[in-house]
Amino acid sequence: MSWRVTLHCTRAEAEAVPDSDYLFQFSDSPPVIVADEPDPQAPDDWRIHAYFTDQPTTQELVLLKHLARDGEPEVDHLGEDDWVTMSQAGLEPIRAGRFVVHTPSHAPEPDSINFEIDAGLAFGTGQHATTAGCLAALDRLERSGKGYANIADIGTGTGLLAFAAMQLWPRSFATASDIDPVCEPAVAENAANNGMMPGQRAGKLAMVIAEGLDDADLQRRAPYDLVIANILAGPLIDLAADIGAVTLPQGQAVLSGLLGTQAAAVARAYRRQGFRLVERLDLGDWTVLRLRKRGLRWASTR
């Protein structure tokens, strides 16, 4: 048998959920915690789900309650069904351009670039409109004939956007980073499941844990001709100068995780760093911005 505890929360609270092993460090059987956005039209209304093999104790419910300021735990008994199957069965494949993102309960689709991504602690499973929008933006870039040699995915989550860039530009150097240590094993597992090879050479993916661009490896591998950042509007604005400093002249930035009402402020912050807005994709309340950095094109020596 299994049990599910659900809390209603904000997006910020969902993204701040710590590693389950850390939160339940004194438990012999910690729950698996996932988060989702049930209604894309309500972008700040999220849910945290904790799946237990045994009935959660009062102490465990108290720990979970602290994850959401206004949340009250809702406990459901799931009976004999496998909770992993149940939690992922409702996640339909996401299609964006040539990409299809699906959970293990769905089969790959022919004539598409398929990625199998488990729903889990790391964000960026493709289910959110901003992730799907970034996939569509990358697809449009490649179809327009653009090529990139050195790519950075900042705030990678599951690694999905870095994987997509590597499929479109397979000879590129690719670096993925995230502030959350839980992302490193998630990216490694997803890379293995999707045939992505780790490494420091062209066609390989390097993963680092870093706050923004504050990392020696990220700085050493710069400058980048394509930077992807699907995070939040505030961090995007805070990182504008850093992203500007590591982006090549004529390089591109694909930015998302922002609401349409926040797009002007984000674009303004990057305009101050020499970027020009090239394309805006609106996805309900959410927006993807594609910007190009001004200046003379740099000739690669890689």
For each residue, the residues with C-beta under 8 A, 3 or more apart:
1: 53 54 77 78 79 80
2: 51 52 53 78 79 81 82 83
3: 51 52 53 54 55 56 75 76 77 78
4: 49 50 51 52 75 76 78 83 87
5: 31 49 50 52 56 60 61 64 73 74 75 76
6: 47 48 49 50 73 74 76
7: 47 48 64 65 67 68 71 72 73 74
8: 45 46 47 68 70 71
9: 13 14 35 46 47 48 67 68 69 70 71
10: 13 14 44 45 46 68
11: 14 15 37 43 44 46
12: 15 16 232
13: 9 10 16 17 46 48 67 68 69 71
14: 9 10 11 17 35 46 47 48
15: 11 12 35 123 232
16: 12 13 67
17: 13 14 23 33 35 48 67 121
18: 22 23
19: 22 23 121 181 182
20: 23 24 30 31 32 33 50 121
21: 24 25 30
22: 18 19 25
23: 17 18 19 20 30 33 63
24: 20 21 27 30 31 60 63
25: 21 22 30
26:
27: 24 30 60
28:
29: 52 53 54
30: 20 21 23 24 25 27
31: 5 20 24 50 51 52 56 60
32: 20 50 51 83 84 120
33: 17 20 23 48 49 50 51 121
34: 48 49 51 87 119 120 121
35: 9 14 15 17 46 47 48 49 123
36: 46 47 49 119 127
37: 11 40 42 43 45 46 47 127 128
38: 42 45 46 47
39: 42 45
40: 37 43 128 129 283 284 285 286
41: 284 285
42: 37 38 39 45
43: 11 37 40 259 284 285 286
44: 10 11
45: 8 10 37 38 39 42
46: 8 9 10 11 13 14 35 36 37 38
47: 6 7 8 9 14 35 36 37 38
48: 6 7 9 13 14 17 33 34 35 64 67 68 71
49: 4 5 6 33 34 35 36 87
50: 4 5 6 20 31 32 33 56 64
51: 2 3 4 31 32 33 34 78 83 84 87
52: 2 3 4 5 29 31 55 56 60
53: 1 2 3 29
54: 1 3 29
55: 3 52 77
56: 3 5 31 50 52 60 61 64 75
57: 60 61
58: 61 62
59: 62 63
60: 5 24 27 31 52 56 57 63 64
61: 5 56 57 58 64 65 73 75
62: 58 59 65 66
63: 23 24 59 60 66 67
64: 5 7 48 50 56 60 61 67 73
65: 7 61 62 68 71 72 73
66: 62 63
67: 7 9 13 16 17 48 63 64 71
68: 7 8 9 10 13 48 65 71
69: 9 13
70: 8 9
71: 7 8 9 13 48 65 67 68
72: 7 65
73: 5 6 7 61 64 65
74: 5 6 7
75: 3 4 5 56 61
76: 3 4 5 6
77: 1 3 55
78: 1 2 3 4 51 81 83 86
79: 1 2
80: 1
81: 2 78 85 86
82: 2 85 86
83: 2 4 32 51 78 86 87
84: 32 51 87 88
85: 81 82 88 89 105
86: 78 81 82 83 89
87: 4 34 49 51 83 84 90 119
88: 84 85 91 103 104 105 118 119
89: 85 86 105
90: 87
91: 88 103 105 119 125 127
92: 106
93: 100 101 102 106 109
94: 99 100 101 102 126 127 131 132 135
95: 99 100 112
96: 99 101 126 132 133 135 136 139
97: 135 136 138 139 140 143
98: 112 113 139
99: 94 95 96 112 113 114 115 126 135 139 164
100: 93 94 95 108 109 112 113 114 115
101: 93 94 96 114 115 117 125 126 127 131 132 135 160
102: 93 94 105 106 107 108 109 114 115 116 117
103: 88 91 106 116 117 118 119 125
104: 88 116 118
105: 85 88 89 91 102
106: 92 93 102 103
107: 102
108: 100 102 112 114 116
109: 93 100 102 112 114
110:
111:
112: 95 98 99 100 108 109
113: 98 99 100 164 167
114: 99 100 101 102 108 109
115: 99 100 101 102 126 160 163 164 190 194
116: 102 103 104 108 190 193 194
117: 101 102 103 125 126 158 160 190 194
118: 88 103 104 125 189 190 193
119: 34 36 87 88 91 103 125 127
120: 32 34 125 158 186
121: 17 19 20 33 34 182 186
122: 157 158 178 180 182 183 186 187
123: 15 35 128 157 158
124: 128 131 156 157 158 159 160 161 230
125: 91 101 103 117 118 119 120 128 131 157 158 160
126: 94 96 99 101 115 117 131 132 135 160
127: 36 37 91 94 101 119 131 132
128: 37 40 123 124 125 131 132
129: 40 132 133 283 284 286
130: 133 134 230 256 257 258 283 286 288
131: 94 101 124 125 126 127 128 134 135 157 160 161 230 256
132: 94 96 101 126 127 128 129 135 136 283
133: 96 129 130 136 137 256 281 283 286 287 288
134: 130 131 137 138 161 164 228 230 254 256 288
135: 94 96 97 99 101 126 131 132 138 139 160 161 164
136: 96 97 132 133 139 140 281 288
137: 133 134 140 141 254 256 279 281 288 290
138: 97 134 135 141 142 161 164 165 168 228 254
139: 96 97 98 99 135 136 142 143 164 168
140: 97 136 137 143 144 279
141: 137 138 144 146 168 226 252 254 290
142: 138 139 145 146 168 169
143: 97 139 140
144: 140 141
145: 142
146: 141 142 252
147: 169
148: 151 165 169 172 225 226 252
149: 169 171 172 173 202 225 300 302
150: 172 173 221 222 223 224 225 226 300 302
151: 148 162 165 166 169 172 173 174 175 224 225 226 227 228
152: 174 175 176 177 218 221 222 224 226 227 228 246
153: 156 159 161 162 165 174 175 176 177 228 229
154: 177 212 213 227 228 229 231 239 243
155: 177 178 179 229 230 231 235 257
156: 124 153 159 160 161 162 176 177 178 183 187 207
157: 122 123 124 125 131 160 178 183 186 230
158: 117 120 122 123 124 125 183 186 187 190
159: 124 153 156 162 163 176 183 186 187 190 191 196 205 207
160: 101 115 117 124 125 126 131 135 156 157 163 164 190
161: 124 131 134 135 138 153 156 164 165 228 230
162: 151 153 156 159 165 166 174 175 176 187 205 228
163: 115 159 160 166 167 190 191 194 196 205
164: 99 113 115 134 135 138 139 160 161 167 168
165: 138 148 151 153 161 162 168 169 172 174 226 228
166: 151 162 163 169 170 172 174 196 203 205
167: 113 163 164 170
168: 138 139 141 142 164 165
169: 142 147 148 149 151 165 166 172
170: 166 167 203
171: 149 202 203
172: 148 149 150 151 165 166 169 202 203 226
173: 149 150 151 201 202 204 206 221 302
174: 151 152 153 162 165 166 204 205 206
175: 151 152 153 162 205 206 207 208 217 218 221 224
176: 152 153 156 159 162 187 205 206 207 208
177: 152 153 154 155 156 207 208 209 210 213 215 218
178: 122 155 156 157 183 184 187 209 210
179: 155 209 210 211 212
180: 122 183 209
181: 19 184 209
182: 19 121 122 185 186
183: 122 156 157 158 159 178 180 186 187 207 209
184: 178 181 187 188 207 209
185: 182 188 189
186: 120 121 122 157 158 159 182 183 189 190
187: 122 156 158 159 162 176 178 183 184 190 191 205 207
188: 184 185 191 192 198 207
189: 118 185 186 192 193
190: 115 116 117 118 158 159 160 163 186 187 193 194 196
191: 159 163 187 188 194 196 197 198 205
192: 188 189 196
193: 116 118 189 190
194: 115 116 117 163 190 191
195:
196: 159 163 166 190 191 192 205
197: 191 203 204 205
198: 188 191 204 205 206 207
199: 203 204 205 206
200: 204 206
201: 173 204
202: 149 171 172 173 302
203: 166 170 171 172 197 199
204: 173 174 197 198 199 200 201
205: 159 162 163 166 174 175 176 187 191 196 197 198 199
206: 173 174 175 176 198 199 200 217 221
207: 156 159 175 176 177 183 184 187 188 198
208: 175 176 177 215 217 218
209: 177 178 179 180 181 183 184 215
210: 177 178 179 213 214 215 217 218
211: 179 214 215
212: 154 179 235 238 239 242
213: 154 177 210 218 219 239 242 243 245 246
214: 210 211 218 242
215: 177 208 209 210 211 218 219
216: 219 220
217: 175 206 208 210 220 221
218: 152 175 177 208 210 213 214 215 221 222 246
219: 213 215 216 222 246
220: 216 217
221: 150 152 173 175 206 217 218 224
222: 150 152 218 219 245 246
223: 150 246 247 248 251 298
224: 150 151 152 175 221 227 246 247 248 251
225: 148 149 150 151 247 248 250 251 252 298 300
226: 141 148 150 151 152 165 172 251 252 253 254
227: 151 152 154 224 243 246 247 251 252 253 254
228: 134 138 151 152 153 154 161 162 165 253 254
229: 153 154 155 236 239 243 253 254 255 256 257
230: 124 130 131 134 155 157 161 255 256 257
231: 154 155 235 236 239 257
232: 12 15 235 236 257 258
233: 236 237 257 258 259 262 265 266
234: 237 238
235: 155 212 231 232 238 239 257
236: 229 231 232 233 239 240 255 257 258 266 269
237: 233 234 240 265 266 269
238: 212 234 235
239: 154 212 213 229 231 235 236 242 243
240: 236 237 243 244 266 269 270 272 273
241: 244 245 273
242: 212 213 214 239 245 246
243: 154 213 227 229 239 240 246 247 253 270 273
244: 240 241 247 270 273 274 275 293
245: 213 222 241 242 273
246: 152 213 218 219 222 223 224 227 242 243
247: 223 224 225 227 243 244 251 252 253 275 293
248: 223 224 225 251 293 297 298
249: 293 294 295 296 297 298
250: 225 292 293 294 295 296 297 298
251: 223 224 225 226 227 247 248 292 293
252: 141 146 148 225 226 227 247 278 290 291 292 293
253: 226 227 228 229 243 247 270 275 289 290 291 292 293
254: 134 137 138 141 226 227 228 229 288 289 290
255: 229 230 236 258 266 270 288 289 290 291
256: 130 131 133 134 137 229 230 286 287 288 289
257: 130 155 229 230 231 232 233 235 236
258: 130 232 233 236 255 262 263 266 286 287 289
259: 43 233 262 263 285 286 287
260: 263 282 285 286 287
261:
262: 233 258 259 265 266 287
263: 258 259 260 266 267 280 287 289
264: 267 268
265: 233 237 262 268 269
266: 233 236 237 240 255 258 262 263 269 270 289
267: 263 264 270 271 275 277 289 291
268: 264 265 271 272
269: 236 237 240 265 266 272 273
270: 240 243 244 253 255 266 267 273 275 277 289 291
271: 267 268 274 275 276 277
272: 240 268 269
273: 240 241 243 244 245 269 270 293
274: 244 271 293 294 295
275: 244 247 253 267 270 271 291 292 293 294
276: 271 291 292 293 294
277: 267 270 271 280 289 290 291
278: 252 290 291 292
279: 137 140 289 290
280: 263 277 287 288 289 290
281: 133 136 137 287 288 290
282: 260 286 287
283: 40 129 130 132 133 286 287 288
284: 40 41 43 129
285: 40 41 43 259 260
286: 40 43 129 130 133 256 258 259 260 282 283
287: 133 256 258 259 260 262 263 280 281 282 283
288: 130 133 134 136 137 254 255 256 280 281 283
289: 253 254 255 256 258 263 266 267 270 277 279 280
290: 137 141 252 253 254 255 277 278 279 280 281
291: 252 253 255 267 270 275 276 277 278
292: 250 251 252 253 275 276 278
293: 244 247 248 249 250 251 252 253 273 274 275 276
294: 249 250 274 275 276
295: 249 250 274
296: 249 250
297: 248 249 250
298: 223 225 248 249 250
299:
300: 149 150 225
301:
302: 149 150 173 202
